[in-house]
Amino acid sequence: MTHADWSALTRAPGRSRSRSINAENPTGEPGRAAMTASALGPSRKGRPAIALEPGETATLAEIHGPGEIRHLWMTVPDKTEAGPWVLRDLVLRMWWDGEERPAVEVPLGDFFCNGFGQRALVTSVPIVVAPTGGLNCYFPMPFRRRARIELTSEHPGPVGGIYYQVDYTVDDELPTDTAHFHAHWRRSNASTALGEDHVILDGVTGSGHYVGTYIGLTALERYWWGEGEVKFYVDDDDAYPTQCSTGLEDYAGGAWAFQDALRNDPPPVPLTFSAPYCGYPFYSAEDTTRASPFATSTLQSHGMYRWHLPDPVIFHERLRITLQQIGAWDHGHFERSDDISSVAYWYQTPGGANELGSLPPRELRRPR
């Protein structure tokens, strides 16, 4: 699996044909885009967006293959009159080739590295979040027979202004060992005992490439929160993993606490950044959702990502990934229990028997 084969642009396209699905052409059929009329007349921006009522599901794409989704773009409001956290209340699901369980089941914002129900700019290779709220995904998503993408609203009120576009190809000549794209969300909301690790991914059986992680962490205790190591238990690993990071900020490409200097006085200033394969795009100590009368919060929230596209974690039988919850202060390291949510991204060949569990209900996904 390669992330992008730019050399293919210099060759004849073969049988592949480009298509695009959005509210102006919900089926992607050739010659049937922008058919709805508006006050400006026929075929003049008549249906650019959709809306969802509470509990409603929209099928964004239903595609017959073989083919490959090349780009997914969306934008939604981050809050409504019914409240904030739209990005956490909308759930994105994807199925490939008629599989019973979704390969992707993630809150919409978290999928695009925007956890906490708040927007953050992201400039990376597979995920880009542009001003103001343009959500882009460039992970290639091949399928042989069928692809389905759904968006479900668990928001307490109607959500309007949902814009989307799915750019894809059909009639592709896919290799016999083509793997499917997966993404899975988990949360440890101060629910772990001291010394117990947050589980990023577990229950994956089969072979494939692990390609990325998004971590959203709200610190529930004082002092530095990022000493925990990310551990990859590959295939026959039991008590000890094959691969391990040296700390959470190290795993996300940073060092010494994502700040302008390693000092105590004056207090260091957190510095966010966003790069092609790693980033720390979100820091907040304020309640910008205005869901309460208090403008500030004593809790600090941190969002970071790491893409393993140049260096995928390869597994042949099974994969388990955990994150330690370890802090540090002047007297050394200590065990913590924070509010951690994560998204795992990977490719897996068909035929595995994953046991990932279901997405928790909205009440258990509400950001702190």
N, C-alpha and C positions, 0 to 999 in steps of 0.2 A: 504494500500500500504506500503510495506516495501522496504527498499533500497536494501538489499541483504539477501537472505535466505541461509546462508552457510550450515545449517543443511541438506538441500536437497542433498548435495553431499554425505551424508552417507546413502542415500536411493536408491533403484533401480530407474533408469531413467524413467520408465513408457514408454509412447509412444514417448517422445521427441527425436529428432535427431539433432545433431549439424551440421551446415553448415557454409560456409565462402565464401564471394564474394570479389574478387579483379580483377585487370586487367588480371591476369593469369586464372581466372575462373569467367567471368562476369555474369554467370547465377547461380552459386552456385550448379550446378548439381553434384550428386555423381559421383566420378570416372572420372571427366573431368577437373581437375585442372592441370596447368603446361603442357598443350599440345602443345603450340607453340614452334617451334624450334628457335634456335639462331645460331650464328657462332660456338658455342661450341657443337652444335648437337641437336637432338630431346629432348624436355622437359628440356632444360637447360637455364632457365631464358630468355625466348623468348619474353615475353610481361609484364614487371613488372609495367609499368606506362602508362598513357594516356596524351594527350595534348588537349588544348582547344583554338580555334580561338575566336576573339572578337565576342560576341553575341551568341556563341555556348553553347548548354546545353548538358551535359552528364548525362545519367541515370546510377547512380552508383549501384542501387539495385532495383530490381522488384521481390518481394517475395510474394508467396501465402501462406496464413496461414491456421489454427491459428499458431502463432509463437511469438517470442520475439527477438528483436535485443539486444544483450548483450554487445557489444563493437564496437566502431567505431574508426578507426585509419586513419589518413591522414598525408601527408606532401606535401607542395608546396613551390616553391620559394617565398621569400618575396618581390622580385622586378625582373623586366625584363629590357631589353633594351628600352622598351616603357615607363618605369617609375616605381616608387615605388607603394605602397599601394595595392599590389596583395591581401593581406589578407582582405582588405576592398572591393576590386572589385569583388571577387568571392562570390557568393551567394549560401548558402545551404538551400534547401527546402525539406520538408518531408510531405508525406500524409499517412493517415491511413484509411483503409477500404473504399476506394473509395470516400472519402469526396472531395467536390469541391475545397475548399480552403486549402492551406497547413497549417498543424499544426505547422510547423517550417518554419520560413522565416527570416534568419539572415545572415549578412555578415560572411564569414567563420571564420575569425580571431576572431571576437567578440564572436561567439558561443563558442570558446575555450578560452575565457578570454584573448585574445590577440587583444585588440583594437588598434587604432592609426596606423594601418598598420605595426606594429613592433612586433617583438617576445619578449616574456617574459616567463621565466620558471615558471610553475605552478605545485605545488605538493599538490593536494587535492584529496578528495575521488572520486567525479564524473568526474572531469576534470584534466588531467595531460598533461602538455606541457614539453617535455623532450628535452635535447640537441640532435641535433640542429634542432628544429622545428618539433618534433614528436608530433602530435595533437591526444590526446586520450580522448574519452568520454565513461563513464561507466554508464550513466543513462539508466536504463532498459526501453525498448520501445516495449510494447506488441501490438499485432494487431490480429484481428479475421480472416479477409478474405484476406487482401492485404496490403502490405507496399511498398512505392516507395520513393526513395531518389534521388534527382537531384542536380547537381552542375552547375551553370550558370556563365559564364565569362562575366563581363562588363569591363574588362581590355582593354585598347586601342591597345594592341598587343598580339601576341600569348603567351600562358602560357604552357610551357612544364614541364615535370617532376612532374606530378600530380600522386602521389601514394596514394592508399587507400585500406582499408580492412574493411568489414562489417562481424562481427562474430555474428551468430544468431542460434536460434533453431526453428524447425517446429514441427507440430503435438503436440503442447503443450496443456495441459488441463487447459484452462484459466477460472478463476472464472467469474460468470455472471456479476459482478460489475467491471470488468476490466476497468481502466481508460487509456486514451491516453496521451502521452507525448507532450508538447507544448513548444515553445520558440518564443519570439517576440522581435524585436529591435525597439527602438525609439531614437530620438535625439532632443535636444533643443539647437540649434546652435546660442546662443545669441538672440534667437527669442522670449524669454519670457519677459514680463514687470516686473519691480521690484515688488516683492511680489507675483509673479505668480510661481507656483510650476512646476517642471519637472514631466511629467506623465510617470511613468515606465510601467504601465499597466492599461487599461480601456476597457470597452466594453465586459468583460467576464461575460457570463450568464450561470449558471449551478452549478455543485458541483464538488469539487475536493480538491487537496492539492497544495498550492504554495510552491515550493521547493528551489528557489534560485534566486539571482540577481547578475549580473555583472554591474559595473559602471565604465565608462571611463570619466574623467573630465579634461578639459583643463581650467585652471584659466585665465579668461580674465580681472580680476581686481587685484589690490594689496591686500596684507594682507591675513589672514587665510580664507580658503574657505569652511571648512567642518563642519559648525555648523548646517546645514540643517538636519531636522528629516525625516526619512522614515515613511510614514503613510499608514496603511492598513485599507481601508474602506471595511468592510465585511458585506455581506447580506443587512440588513436594515440600515446600517450606512448612515447618511446624512451629517450634518455639521461637525461632529467630528468622528474620526476613533475609532475602537476598540483597535487596537494595534499601537504603535508608538515607535520609537527609540529615543535616546537622542542626536543624532548627527550622521553625516555620518561616521566618523572614528570609532565611537562606534559601529555602525551597522555592520561594516566590521571587528569587533573584536579587533580593536586597541584602543588607548587612547592618548590624548594629542599630536595629530598631527603627528603620525607615525615618530617620530624623536628620536635621541639619548638622548636628555635632553630637559626639558622645560626651555629655556633660550633665551636671545637676543644676548648676547655677550660672546664668539664668536657665529656666526650664527649656529643654530642646523643643524645636518646632517640627512637628510631623511634616514630611514631604511626600506627597503622592507622586506616582509616575506610572506611565503606561508605555510598554515597549512591545516589539513583535511577538516575543515568546514568554514574557513574564511581566508582572506589574502589580502595583499597589494603588489602584485608582480611587479608592474611597477611604476617607477618614472623617468621622463626625463625633462631636461631643455635644451636639445640639439636637433638639427635637424640631427638625424642619418640616415635619408633617403637619404641625399645628393641630394634632389630635388631642392636645391637652392645653390648659391655659398657661402652662409653664414653657418658656422659650428655651430653657437649657436643661441638660440632663447630667447626672453624675456618671452615666455610663458612656464609655467610648466604644465606637464600632469601627471595624476595619474590614475592608474587602480587598482580596488579592487573587491572582490567577497565575498558573504555570502551565504552559503548553509543551507537551513532549513530542512535538512534530518532528524536529530533527533527531530526537533521541527517545523514541517510543519505548515503553516498558513492554517487552514481549512475553507472552504467556502461551503455553501449549495445552495445559490441562485445567488450571484454575487460577483465580486471582483474588486476593484480599488486600485491602489498603486501609491503614489506620493512621490517626494523628494523635500523638500524645498531648496531654494537657499539662504542661510544665511551665512554671514561671520562674522569675529570678529577682532577687533583691540583694542588698549589701551582704547578707549573711548566707548567700548561696541559692541553690535551686529549691523549689517546693512544688508540690502537687496542687493543681487547680481544678475547678469545675466551672467552665464558662459556657456561654450560649454560642454554639458552633453550628453553622449550616454549611453544607457542601454540595457541589455538583461534580460528579465523576463523568468523564467523557471517554469512550473507547469504541474500537471497532472489533467485531467478533464474527467469525465464520458461522453460518447457520448450523444448527444441530445441537447447540448447547442446551443445558437445562438450568437456566438461571432461576434463582429463588431470591428475588430482590425485595419483596414486600411491597405494599401499596403506599401511595402517597398519603401522608397524614391529612386529616380534614383541616379546613381553613382556620379553625380555632387554635390548632396546634402549630400553625405556620405564622401566626401574627408576630411581626418583629418586636423585640423589646425596645 
